[in-house]
Every structure is written in structure tokens, then in C-alpha cells.
């Protein structure tokens, strides 16, 4: 299949949300299709993002699913853009979890994540994740639910066929004791344990590297068995998904440059363990 004909991030995300809405209401696919006088295969292709999704078709589904108000507007806006590459997703609040990000992580066979400031979300401990939320200004009443959502994303690493995760982070991440020395020490010990998984590679770009190409922000690159690769850029209230070939190639080169500047996996884990011991002594 030509790359130009592959489903877009928007189409895949919208299809996934429509599938979840249907299942949440206990409606069989064939029953919904019959009510709309569609072939069951049409609805199946819509839910998997294989078939282009028309706003009129989405509107019909939302009537059956009882979706109104702002949620209806949001889903119809996605339908209107479902054929376009690239996608800005508004997130419900500071440090909230992205619906689309969660789906991409679950579908990916390979993930490269560069983080200059924080431990990657897929490798955060509960206490560290909570410290991040509090530090970013998330209200205490919301923090617990968002931490749970973030930890739920990590289930992909322990499933039977987990994605290959290549986590790249700056040494400064290891020094910043979010939540205090004890919380940070446990977080770094968790990183050491995670790096023992055969599908997880941990690399640290040392402070001695000086200025490097990753200083201007974090990114995650997702590879899939059939669909086009996607780059995710995280912002406070929005997430940007890039899927044009030139854009993905740019960030793949960035990841390669960061890997060249990083310590080896063995030396990286040794450095993480050293910082963990230092935090434990504080």
C-alpha cells in the first residue's frame, strides 16, 4: 500500500474513539451497521481507520451512541480533518494524558523517546509521576487520576509482544530530584530494572556533551508494522502529531545524533545507578 493511502493519525484516532463508544454501549458492530443500512464491513473499516470517515457518517453514529454537546463537536471536527496528515490535539488540562498518544503507544512496534528534562512517562514510578503533576501545577484532586492514567500506559511494556523502547535522556534528568531524594532514588532504581528488559534500551546523553541537538525539547517517534511512522511533540495543553515523511525523517536523524552523543547502554545504566546511590545518601 502506498504511504499516501495509509490512514492518518486523525482517522485512526477517530476510528478508535468510535469503536470505544460502541463497545461502551454494548452494541454489536453488525447491529449498528444494520440500523444505518450499512454493510458491517464499512463500519469495521471506519473503526480501524482504513476507510475515510465522512462527517455525516460520524454524525449518524453519534446519534445512536447518544453523544451531544462539546464531545459531539470535537468528534465531528476530527471527522472533517480525518484525511489530513498532522494533528493538533487539545488536552483536557495541564499534563493530562492524550487519547491519541495512548493509542499510538499501544499500536507501536518501536518507540524512540527523547527527554531532556523528565524521565519518560512509560518509565515513571507512581511517586515520581505524582511529583511531576504537582510540580506542573495539576490540582491535587486531579493528580491521582492522571497518575493512574500514566501508569496504565506502561502496561504495553509487559504484554506478550511489547514494543521496542529506546529511551534517551539527558544526564540533567538524573540530577533533578523530583519528589525529594528518596523518590528520585527509587525512580532511578526503577530505570535500572527497566533496562534489564530485552525490549528496553536506556541511553544517557552526558553533561560533558555540552550543547546538543536535543536541548530544544522532547519528542517521541513511533513505528508501526503497516501504518506510517508518527512523531509526537508534547506541549502543556496540546499535543502535536507529525506524519509527513520529511518530518519523521528529520526527527529520526535527531534521534540518531542523540544516540551518537549518548553513553553506551552499559555505561548509561551504570551512571543511573550511581546517581541513585547518591540520592539514597542524601
ABEGO torsion letter per residue (X at the ends): XBAAABBBAAAAAAAAAAAAAAAAAGBBAAAAAAAAGBBAAAAAAAAAGABBBBAAAAAAAAAAAGBBEAAAAAAAAAAAAAABBEBBBBBABBGBBBAAAAAAAAABABBBBBBAABBBAAABBAAAAAAAAAAAGBBAAAAAAAAAAAAAAAAAAABABBBBBBBBBBAAAAABBBGEAAAAAAAAAAAAAAAABAABBBBBBBAAAEBBAAAAEBBBBBBBAABBBBBBBBBAABBBBBABAAAAAAAAAAAAAAAAABBBAAAAAAAAAAAAAAAAAX
